[in-house]
Each structure stands twice: as C-alpha cells, then as structure tokens.
Amino acid sequence: MQSTNIRQIKTALVDQAFFRSAQVSCAIGIVVAVRRRKGQLLAMIRGWGGRWYPVESVRIEHAGRTLLS
C-alpha cells in the first residue's frame, strides 16, 4: 500500500523495527525514518548516509500474521 500519511508510516516503522511484521520502503530503498518539512515528505534510507531524501510516497507491506492456537 502506498502512503503519505505520517502517522500511518511511523506506526509501520515501529512494526518494522520491533516486531518485523512490516516492511517500509520507497523507490530508493528501505525507510528507517520519516518526517515532513515545508509540506514535503522526507525519508531516511538505510545505508544512504543518514541524510533526508525527498520522496513522493512510501510503500508499506505487512507480513501475514499467524495466530497461535
């Protein structure tokens, strides 16, 4: 799912970091942080030197959750 909603992206980033149940990425690579500056969506990309890069949207993929019975 493509998203530009900061709250939705940050929730997915927490899932990616702590639960490994989501993957947040963009055209450049895997996203590790996101912010909005002057109306523009900026993403920090894993392995790209800790800089903020402008992106149009972020892709969020959730892994299938299995329930324990």
PyMOL Python script that loads the backbone (N, CA, C, O; Angstrom):
from pymol import cmd

cmd.read_pdbstr("""\
ATOM      1  N   MET A   1       0.849  -1.158   0.000  1.00  0.00           N
ATOM      2  CA  MET A   1       0.000   0.000   0.000  1.00  0.00           C
ATOM      3  C   MET A   1       0.904   1.233   0.000  1.00  0.00           C
ATOM      4  O   MET A   1       1.873   1.299   0.757  1.00  0.00           O
ATOM      5  N   GLN A   2       0.589   2.190  -0.838  1.00  0.00           N
ATOM      6  CA  GLN A   2       1.320   3.449  -0.897  1.00  0.00           C
ATOM      7  C   GLN A   2       0.705   4.419   0.115  1.00  0.00           C
ATOM      8  O   GLN A   2      -0.516   4.473   0.264  1.00  0.00           O
ATOM      9  N   SER A   3       1.550   5.183   0.808  1.00  0.00           N
ATOM     10  CA  SER A   3       1.024   6.105   1.802  1.00  0.00           C
ATOM     11  C   SER A   3       1.875   7.362   1.884  1.00  0.00           C
ATOM     12  O   SER A   3       3.087   7.325   1.676  1.00  0.00           O
ATOM     13  N   THR A   4       1.211   8.486   2.194  1.00  0.00           N
ATOM     14  CA  THR A   4       1.901   9.732   2.504  1.00  0.00           C
ATOM     15  C   THR A   4       1.513  10.215   3.899  1.00  0.00           C
ATOM     16  O   THR A   4       1.934  11.293   4.320  1.00  0.00           O
ATOM     17  N   ASN A   5       0.714   9.426   4.618  1.00  0.00           N
ATOM     18  CA  ASN A   5       0.242   9.764   5.951  1.00  0.00           C
ATOM     19  C   ASN A   5       1.353   9.479   6.970  1.00  0.00           C
ATOM     20  O   ASN A   5       1.761   8.331   7.142  1.00  0.00           O
ATOM     21  N   ILE A   6       1.835  10.525   7.639  1.00  0.00           N
ATOM     22  CA  ILE A   6       2.964  10.400   8.572  1.00  0.00           C
ATOM     23  C   ILE A   6       2.654   9.434   9.711  1.00  0.00           C
ATOM     24  O   ILE A   6       3.488   8.591  10.040  1.00  0.00           O
ATOM     25  N   ARG A   7       1.486   9.535  10.312  1.00  0.00           N
ATOM     26  CA  ARG A   7       1.147   8.644  11.449  1.00  0.00           C
ATOM     27  C   ARG A   7       1.120   7.186  11.023  1.00  0.00           C
ATOM     28  O   ARG A   7       1.610   6.316  11.742  1.00  0.00           O
ATOM     29  N   GLN A   8       0.558   6.922   9.873  1.00  0.00           N
ATOM     30  CA  GLN A   8       0.484   5.557   9.369  1.00  0.00           C
ATOM     31  C   GLN A   8       1.887   5.008   9.074  1.00  0.00           C
ATOM     32  O   GLN A   8       2.176   3.849   9.371  1.00  0.00           O
ATOM     33  N   ILE A   9       2.742   5.829   8.499  1.00  0.00           N
ATOM     34  CA  ILE A   9       4.108   5.407   8.176  1.00  0.00           C
ATOM     35  C   ILE A   9       4.908   5.162   9.453  1.00  0.00           C
ATOM     36  O   ILE A   9       5.634   4.172   9.549  1.00  0.00           O
ATOM     37  N   LYS A  10       4.780   6.054  10.430  1.00  0.00           N
ATOM     38  CA  LYS A  10       5.525   5.885  11.680  1.00  0.00           C
ATOM     39  C   LYS A  10       5.082   4.641  12.447  1.00  0.00           C
ATOM     40  O   LYS A  10       5.906   3.968  13.067  1.00  0.00           O
ATOM     41  N   THR A  11       3.788   4.332  12.410  1.00  0.00           N
ATOM     42  CA  THR A  11       3.294   3.104  13.036  1.00  0.00           C
ATOM     43  C   THR A  11       3.903   1.885  12.349  1.00  0.00           C
ATOM     44  O   THR A  11       4.295   0.925  13.012  1.00  0.00           O
ATOM     45  N   ALA A  12       3.981   1.925  11.027  1.00  0.00           N
ATOM     46  CA  ALA A  12       4.583   0.821  10.279  1.00  0.00           C
ATOM     47  C   ALA A  12       6.082   0.723  10.557  1.00  0.00           C
ATOM     48  O   ALA A  12       6.632  -0.378  10.573  1.00  0.00           O
ATOM     49  N   LEU A  13       6.747   1.855  10.775  1.00  0.00           N
ATOM     50  CA  LEU A  13       8.177   1.837  11.108  1.00  0.00           C
ATOM     51  C   LEU A  13       8.427   1.179  12.463  1.00  0.00           C
ATOM     52  O   LEU A  13       9.420   0.471  12.631  1.00  0.00           O
ATOM     53  N   VAL A  14       7.538   1.406  13.430  1.00  0.00           N
ATOM     54  CA  VAL A  14       7.651   0.739  14.729  1.00  0.00           C
ATOM     55  C   VAL A  14       7.476  -0.766  14.551  1.00  0.00           C
ATOM     56  O   VAL A  14       8.218  -1.554  15.138  1.00  0.00           O
ATOM     57  N   ASP A  15       6.494  -1.164  13.741  1.00  0.00           N
ATOM     58  CA  ASP A  15       6.302  -2.591  13.452  1.00  0.00           C
ATOM     59  C   ASP A  15       7.531  -3.184  12.777  1.00  0.00           C
ATOM     60  O   ASP A  15       7.921  -4.313  13.072  1.00  0.00           O
ATOM     61  N   GLN A  16       8.140  -2.426  11.875  1.00  0.00           N
ATOM     62  CA  GLN A  16       9.333  -2.902  11.177  1.00  0.00           C
ATOM     63  C   GLN A  16      10.507  -3.060  12.135  1.00  0.00           C
ATOM     64  O   GLN A  16      11.250  -4.038  12.055  1.00  0.00           O
ATOM     65  N   ALA A  17      10.673  -2.105  13.035  1.00  0.00           N
ATOM     66  CA  ALA A  17      11.832  -2.108  13.926  1.00  0.00           C
ATOM     67  C   ALA A  17      11.730  -3.128  15.055  1.00  0.00           C
ATOM     68  O   ALA A  17      12.719  -3.781  15.387  1.00  0.00           O
ATOM     69  N   PHE A  18      10.554  -3.272  15.645  1.00  0.00           N
ATOM     70  CA  PHE A  18      10.437  -4.090  16.841  1.00  0.00           C
ATOM     71  C   PHE A  18       9.772  -5.447  16.627  1.00  0.00           C
ATOM     72  O   PHE A  18      10.098  -6.407  17.324  1.00  0.00           O
ATOM     73  N   PHE A  19       8.854  -5.539  15.683  1.00  0.00           N
ATOM     74  CA  PHE A  19       8.096  -6.769  15.516  1.00  0.00           C
ATOM     75  C   PHE A  19       8.389  -7.486  14.209  1.00  0.00           C
ATOM     76  O   PHE A  19       7.974  -8.631  14.032  1.00  0.00           O
ATOM     77  N   ARG A  20       9.093  -6.839  13.291  1.00  0.00           N
ATOM     78  CA  ARG A  20       9.427  -7.415  11.984  1.00  0.00           C
ATOM     79  C   ARG A  20       8.194  -7.853  11.201  1.00  0.00           C
ATOM     80  O   ARG A  20       8.267  -8.772  10.385  1.00  0.00           O
ATOM     81  N   SER A  21       7.069  -7.200  11.447  1.00  0.00           N
ATOM     82  CA  SER A  21       5.827  -7.587  10.775  1.00  0.00           C
ATOM     83  C   SER A  21       5.503  -6.676   9.597  1.00  0.00           C
ATOM     84  O   SER A  21       4.511  -6.899   8.903  1.00  0.00           O
ATOM     85  N   ALA A  22       6.318  -5.661   9.363  1.00  0.00           N
ATOM     86  CA  ALA A  22       6.066  -4.746   8.250  1.00  0.00           C
ATOM     87  C   ALA A  22       7.382  -4.405   7.567  1.00  0.00           C
ATOM     88  O   ALA A  22       8.456  -4.484   8.165  1.00  0.00           O
ATOM     89  N   GLN A  23       7.271  -4.025   6.309  1.00  0.00           N
ATOM     90  CA  GLN A  23       8.433  -3.545   5.555  1.00  0.00           C
ATOM     91  C   GLN A  23       8.047  -2.197   4.970  1.00  0.00           C
ATOM     92  O   GLN A  23       7.061  -2.092   4.240  1.00  0.00           O
ATOM     93  N   VAL A  24       8.819  -1.168   5.288  1.00  0.00           N
ATOM     94  CA  VAL A  24       8.547   0.178   4.807  1.00  0.00           C
ATOM     95  C   VAL A  24       9.658   0.543   3.833  1.00  0.00           C
ATOM     96  O   VAL A  24      10.835   0.525   4.192  1.00  0.00           O
ATOM     97  N   SER A  25       9.285   0.872   2.606  1.00  0.00           N
ATOM     98  CA  SER A  25      10.295   1.163   1.591  1.00  0.00           C
ATOM     99  C   SER A  25       9.801   2.246   0.647  1.00  0.00           C
ATOM    100  O   SER A  25       8.629   2.620   0.656  1.00  0.00           O
ATOM    101  N   CYS A  26      10.725   2.738  -0.167  1.00  0.00           N
ATOM    102  CA  CYS A  26      10.398   3.691  -1.216  1.00  0.00           C
ATOM    103  C   CYS A  26      11.215   3.301  -2.449  1.00  0.00           C
ATOM    104  O   CYS A  26      11.834   2.238  -2.465  1.00  0.00           O
ATOM    105  N   ALA A  27      11.223   4.131  -3.457  1.00  0.00           N
ATOM    106  CA  ALA A  27      11.933   3.811  -4.691  1.00  0.00           C
ATOM    107  C   ALA A  27      13.442   3.686  -4.473  1.00  0.00           C
ATOM    108  O   ALA A  27      14.111   2.962  -5.210  1.00  0.00           O
ATOM    109  N   ILE A  28      13.983   4.380  -3.474  1.00  0.00           N
ATOM    110  CA  ILE A  28      15.422   4.368  -3.218  1.00  0.00           C
ATOM    111  C   ILE A  28      15.840   3.136  -2.415  1.00  0.00           C
ATOM    112  O   ILE A  28      16.872   2.534  -2.709  1.00  0.00           O
ATOM    113  N   GLY A  29      15.058   2.755  -1.412  1.00  0.00           N
ATOM    114  CA  GLY A  29      15.406   1.615  -0.569  1.00  0.00           C
ATOM    115  C   GLY A  29      14.513   1.518   0.650  1.00  0.00           C
ATOM    116  O   GLY A  29      13.397   2.038   0.657  1.00  0.00           O
ATOM    117  N   ILE A  30      15.010   0.845   1.691  1.00  0.00           N
ATOM    118  CA  ILE A  30      14.250   0.632   2.915  1.00  0.00           C
ATOM    119  C   ILE A  30      14.287   1.900   3.767  1.00  0.00           C
ATOM    120  O   ILE A  30      15.354   2.466   4.006  1.00  0.00           O
ATOM    121  N   VAL A  31      13.130   2.333   4.215  1.00  0.00           N
ATOM    122  CA  VAL A  31      12.984   3.562   5.005  1.00  0.00           C
ATOM    123  C   VAL A  31      13.148   3.228   6.483  1.00  0.00           C
ATOM    124  O   VAL A  31      12.577   2.252   6.969  1.00  0.00           O
ATOM    125  N   VAL A  32      13.938   4.047   7.206  1.00  0.00           N
ATOM    126  CA  VAL A  32      14.118   3.864   8.643  1.00  0.00           C
ATOM    127  C   VAL A  32      13.544   5.019   9.459  1.00  0.00           C
ATOM    128  O   VAL A  32      13.358   4.887  10.669  1.00  0.00           O
ATOM    129  N   ALA A  33      13.260   6.151   8.811  1.00  0.00           N
ATOM    130  CA  ALA A  33      12.644   7.292   9.499  1.00  0.00           C
ATOM    131  C   ALA A  33      11.952   8.160   8.453  1.00  0.00           C
ATOM    132  O   ALA A  33      12.296   8.142   7.271  1.00  0.00           O
ATOM    133  N   VAL A  34      10.975   8.913   8.922  1.00  0.00           N
ATOM    134  CA  VAL A  34      10.235   9.780   8.006  1.00  0.00           C
ATOM    135  C   VAL A  34       9.838  11.061   8.732  1.00  0.00           C
ATOM    136  O   VAL A  34       9.590  11.052   9.938  1.00  0.00           O
ATOM    137  N   ARG A  35       9.782  12.163   7.984  1.00  0.00           N
ATOM    138  CA  ARG A  35       9.324  13.440   8.537  1.00  0.00           C
ATOM    139  C   ARG A  35       8.781  14.295   7.405  1.00  0.00           C
ATOM    140  O   ARG A  35       8.988  14.010   6.226  1.00  0.00           O
ATOM    141  N   ARG A  36       8.083  15.346   7.798  1.00  0.00           N
ATOM    142  CA  ARG A  36       7.551  16.279   6.811  1.00  0.00           C
ATOM    143  C   ARG A  36       8.159  17.647   7.096  1.00  0.00           C
ATOM    144  O   ARG A  36       8.134  18.127   8.229  1.00  0.00           O
ATOM    145  N   ARG A  37       8.706  18.268   6.049  1.00  0.00           N
ATOM    146  CA  ARG A  37       9.329  19.582   6.191  1.00  0.00           C
ATOM    147  C   ARG A  37       8.834  20.476   5.068  1.00  0.00           C
ATOM    148  O   ARG A  37       9.013  20.167   3.890  1.00  0.00           O
ATOM    149  N   LYS A  38       8.212  21.582   5.438  1.00  0.00           N
ATOM    150  CA  LYS A  38       7.651  22.535   4.471  1.00  0.00           C
ATOM    151  C   LYS A  38       6.726  21.844   3.482  1.00  0.00           C
ATOM    152  O   LYS A  38       6.729  22.158   2.292  1.00  0.00           O
ATOM    153  N   GLY A  39       5.936  20.903   3.982  1.00  0.00           N
ATOM    154  CA  GLY A  39       4.967  20.211   3.151  1.00  0.00           C
ATOM    155  C   GLY A  39       5.524  19.061   2.337  1.00  0.00           C
ATOM    156  O   GLY A  39       4.777  18.361   1.654  1.00  0.00           O
ATOM    157  N   GLN A  40       6.841  18.859   2.406  1.00  0.00           N
ATOM    158  CA  GLN A  40       7.475  17.802   1.618  1.00  0.00           C
ATOM    159  C   GLN A  40       7.763  16.590   2.502  1.00  0.00           C
ATOM    160  O   GLN A  40       8.228  16.738   3.632  1.00  0.00           O
ATOM    161  N   LEU A  41       7.486  15.397   1.986  1.00  0.00           N
ATOM    162  CA  LEU A  41       7.746  14.158   2.708  1.00  0.00           C
ATOM    163  C   LEU A  41       9.217  13.781   2.535  1.00  0.00           C
ATOM    164  O   LEU A  41       9.697  13.617   1.414  1.00  0.00           O
ATOM    165  N   LEU A  42       9.931  13.644   3.666  1.00  0.00           N
ATOM    166  CA  LEU A  42      11.349  13.291   3.639  1.00  0.00           C
ATOM    167  C   LEU A  42      11.556  11.952   4.319  1.00  0.00           C
ATOM    168  O   LEU A  42      10.946  11.673   5.351  1.00  0.00           O
ATOM    169  N   ALA A  43      12.415  11.125   3.744  1.00  0.00           N
ATOM    170  CA  ALA A  43      12.677   9.801   4.302  1.00  0.00           C
ATOM    171  C   ALA A  43      14.168   9.594   4.483  1.00  0.00           C
ATOM    172  O   ALA A  43      14.972  10.038   3.663  1.00  0.00           O
ATOM    173  N   MET A  44      14.537   8.906   5.580  1.00  0.00           N
ATOM    174  CA  MET A  44      15.912   8.499   5.798  1.00  0.00           C
ATOM    175  C   MET A  44      16.005   7.042   5.343  1.00  0.00           C
ATOM    176  O   MET A  44      15.237   6.190   5.789  1.00  0.00           O
ATOM    177  N   ILE A  45      16.955   6.774   4.454  1.00  0.00           N
ATOM    178  CA  ILE A  45      17.064   5.472   3.811  1.00  0.00           C
ATOM    179  C   ILE A  45      18.224   4.689   4.424  1.00  0.00           C
ATOM    180  O   ILE A  45      19.311   5.230   4.625  1.00  0.00           O
ATOM    181  N   ARG A  46      17.979   3.392   4.725  1.00  0.00           N
ATOM    182  CA  ARG A  46      19.013   2.534   5.306  1.00  0.00           C
ATOM    183  C   ARG A  46      20.202   2.421   4.345  1.00  0.00           C
ATOM    184  O   ARG A  46      20.036   2.080   3.174  1.00  0.00           O
ATOM    185  N   GLY A  47      21.402   2.714   4.860  1.00  0.00           N
ATOM    186  CA  GLY A  47      22.618   2.579   4.073  1.00  0.00           C
ATOM    187  C   GLY A  47      22.957   3.763   3.185  1.00  0.00           C
ATOM    188  O   GLY A  47      23.890   3.680   2.386  1.00  0.00           O
ATOM    189  N   TRP A  48      22.223   4.863   3.303  1.00  0.00           N
ATOM    190  CA  TRP A  48      22.461   6.021   2.451  1.00  0.00           C
ATOM    191  C   TRP A  48      23.053   7.205   3.228  1.00  0.00           C
ATOM    192  O   TRP A  48      22.884   8.349   2.804  1.00  0.00           O
ATOM    193  N   GLY A  49      23.728   6.969   4.332  1.00  0.00           N
ATOM    194  CA  GLY A  49      24.485   8.013   5.000  1.00  0.00           C
ATOM    195  C   GLY A  49      23.730   8.901   5.961  1.00  0.00           C
ATOM    196  O   GLY A  49      24.243   9.958   6.327  1.00  0.00           O
ATOM    197  N   GLY A  50      22.550   8.529   6.384  1.00  0.00           N
ATOM    198  CA  GLY A  50      21.841   9.303   7.396  1.00  0.00           C
ATOM    199  C   GLY A  50      21.330  10.647   6.928  1.00  0.00           C
ATOM    200  O   GLY A  50      21.101  11.530   7.755  1.00  0.00           O
ATOM    201  N   ARG A  51      21.141  10.836   5.630  1.00  0.00           N
ATOM    202  CA  ARG A  51      20.578  12.089   5.108  1.00  0.00           C
ATOM    203  C   ARG A  51      19.090  11.915   4.840  1.00  0.00           C
ATOM    204  O   ARG A  51      18.590  10.795   4.731  1.00  0.00           O
ATOM    205  N   TRP A  52      18.393  13.039   4.736  1.00  0.00           N
ATOM    206  CA  TRP A  52      16.958  13.033   4.444  1.00  0.00           C
ATOM    207  C   TRP A  52      16.777  13.248   2.948  1.00  0.00           C
ATOM    208  O   TRP A  52      17.326  14.188   2.373  1.00  0.00           O
ATOM    209  N   TYR A  53      15.996  12.360   2.321  1.00  0.00           N
ATOM    210  CA  TYR A  53      15.743  12.430   0.889  1.00  0.00           C
ATOM    211  C   TYR A  53      14.263  12.659   0.628  1.00  0.00           C
ATOM    212  O   TYR A  53      13.421  12.024   1.263  1.00  0.00           O
ATOM    213  N   PRO A  54      13.927  13.564  -0.301  1.00  0.00           N
ATOM    214  CA  PRO A  54      12.510  13.792  -0.615  1.00  0.00           C
ATOM    215  C   PRO A  54      11.932  12.597  -1.376  1.00  0.00           C
ATOM    216  O   PRO A  54      12.543  12.096  -2.319  1.00  0.00           O
ATOM    217  N   VAL A  55      10.757  12.152  -0.959  1.00  0.00           N
ATOM    218  CA  VAL A  55      10.049  11.054  -1.630  1.00  0.00           C
ATOM    219  C   VAL A  55       8.598  11.463  -1.838  1.00  0.00           C
ATOM    220  O   VAL A  55       8.059  12.269  -1.080  1.00  0.00           O
ATOM    221  N   GLU A  56       7.972  10.909  -2.861  1.00  0.00           N
ATOM    222  CA  GLU A  56       6.567  11.224  -3.126  1.00  0.00           C
ATOM    223  C   GLU A  56       5.645  10.438  -2.203  1.00  0.00           C
ATOM    224  O   GLU A  56       4.669  10.976  -1.681  1.00  0.00           O
ATOM    225  N   SER A  57       5.966   9.157  -2.007  1.00  0.00           N
ATOM    226  CA  SER A  57       5.174   8.318  -1.116  1.00  0.00           C
ATOM    227  C   SER A  57       6.041   7.153  -0.641  1.00  0.00           C
ATOM    228  O   SER A  57       7.144   6.936  -1.141  1.00  0.00           O
ATOM    229  N   VAL A  58       5.521   6.418   0.326  1.00  0.00           N
ATOM    230  CA  VAL A  58       6.239   5.296   0.921  1.00  0.00           C
ATOM    231  C   VAL A  58       5.370   4.057   0.784  1.00  0.00           C
ATOM    232  O   VAL A  58       4.150   4.123   0.937  1.00  0.00           O
ATOM    233  N   ARG A  59       6.006   2.929   0.496  1.00  0.00           N
ATOM    234  CA  ARG A  59       5.268   1.671   0.356  1.00  0.00           C
ATOM    235  C   ARG A  59       5.335   0.898   1.666  1.00  0.00           C
ATOM    236  O   ARG A  59       6.414   0.705   2.227  1.00  0.00           O
ATOM    237  N   ILE A  60       4.177   0.457   2.150  1.00  0.00           N
ATOM    238  CA  ILE A  60       4.083  -0.315   3.391  1.00  0.00           C
ATOM    239  C   ILE A  60       3.566  -1.703   3.050  1.00  0.00           C
ATOM    240  O   ILE A  60       2.496  -1.855   2.460  1.00  0.00           O
ATOM    241  N   GLU A  61       4.344  -2.718   3.430  1.00  0.00           N
ATOM    242  CA  GLU A  61       3.932  -4.106   3.221  1.00  0.00           C
ATOM    243  C   GLU A  61       3.894  -4.795   4.575  1.00  0.00           C
ATOM    244  O   GLU A  61       4.889  -4.809   5.301  1.00  0.00           O
ATOM    245  N   HIS A  62       2.740  -5.367   4.915  1.00  0.00           N
ATOM    246  CA  HIS A  62       2.601  -6.105   6.165  1.00  0.00           C
ATOM    247  C   HIS A  62       2.730  -7.586   5.891  1.00  0.00           C
ATOM    248  O   HIS A  62       2.127  -8.108   4.954  1.00  0.00           O
ATOM    249  N   ALA A  63       3.521  -8.268   6.712  1.00  0.00           N
ATOM    250  CA  ALA A  63       3.655  -9.720   6.588  1.00  0.00           C
ATOM    251  C   ALA A  63       2.403 -10.372   7.138  1.00  0.00           C
ATOM    252  O   ALA A  63       1.727  -9.800   7.993  1.00  0.00           O
ATOM    253  N   GLY A  64       2.090 -11.558   6.658  1.00  0.00           N
ATOM    254  CA  GLY A  64       0.932 -12.281   7.161  1.00  0.00           C
ATOM    255  C   GLY A  64       1.128 -12.649   8.618  1.00  0.00           C
ATOM    256  O   GLY A  64       2.168 -13.191   8.993  1.00  0.00           O
ATOM    257  N   ARG A  65       0.147 -12.361   9.426  1.00  0.00           N
ATOM    258  CA  ARG A  65       0.238 -12.657  10.858  1.00  0.00           C
ATOM    259  C   ARG A  65      -0.382 -14.009  11.126  1.00  0.00           C
ATOM    260  O   ARG A  65      -1.487 -14.302  10.668  1.00  0.00           O
ATOM    261  N   THR A  66       0.334 -14.828  11.868  1.00  0.00           N
ATOM    262  CA  THR A  66      -0.197 -16.132  12.233  1.00  0.00           C
ATOM    263  C   THR A  66      -0.605 -16.108  13.684  1.00  0.00           C
ATOM    264  O   THR A  66       0.106 -15.568  14.531  1.00  0.00           O
ATOM    265  N   LEU A  67      -1.760 -16.698  13.971  1.00  0.00           N
ATOM    266  CA  LEU A  67      -2.258 -16.729  15.334  1.00  0.00           C
ATOM    267  C   LEU A  67      -1.906 -18.051  15.980  1.00  0.00           C
ATOM    268  O   LEU A  67      -2.021 -19.100  15.347  1.00  0.00           O
ATOM    269  N   LEU A  68      -1.484 -18.018  17.217  1.00  0.00           N
ATOM    270  CA  LEU A  68      -1.169 -19.242  17.949  1.00  0.00           C
ATOM    271  C   LEU A  68      -2.453 -19.837  18.526  1.00  0.00           C
ATOM    272  O   LEU A  68      -3.256 -19.117  19.119  1.00  0.00           O
ATOM    273  N   SER A  69      -2.649 -21.122  18.359  1.00  0.00           N
ATOM    274  CA  SER A  69      -3.866 -21.728  18.886  1.00  0.00           C
ATOM    275  C   SER A  69      -3.534 -22.763  19.937  1.00  0.00           C
ATOM    276  O   SER A  69      -4.437 -23.384  20.499  1.00  0.00           O
TER     277      SER A  69
END
""", "prot")
cmd.dss("prot")
cmd.show_as("cartoon", "prot")
cmd.util.cbc("prot")
cmd.orient("prot")
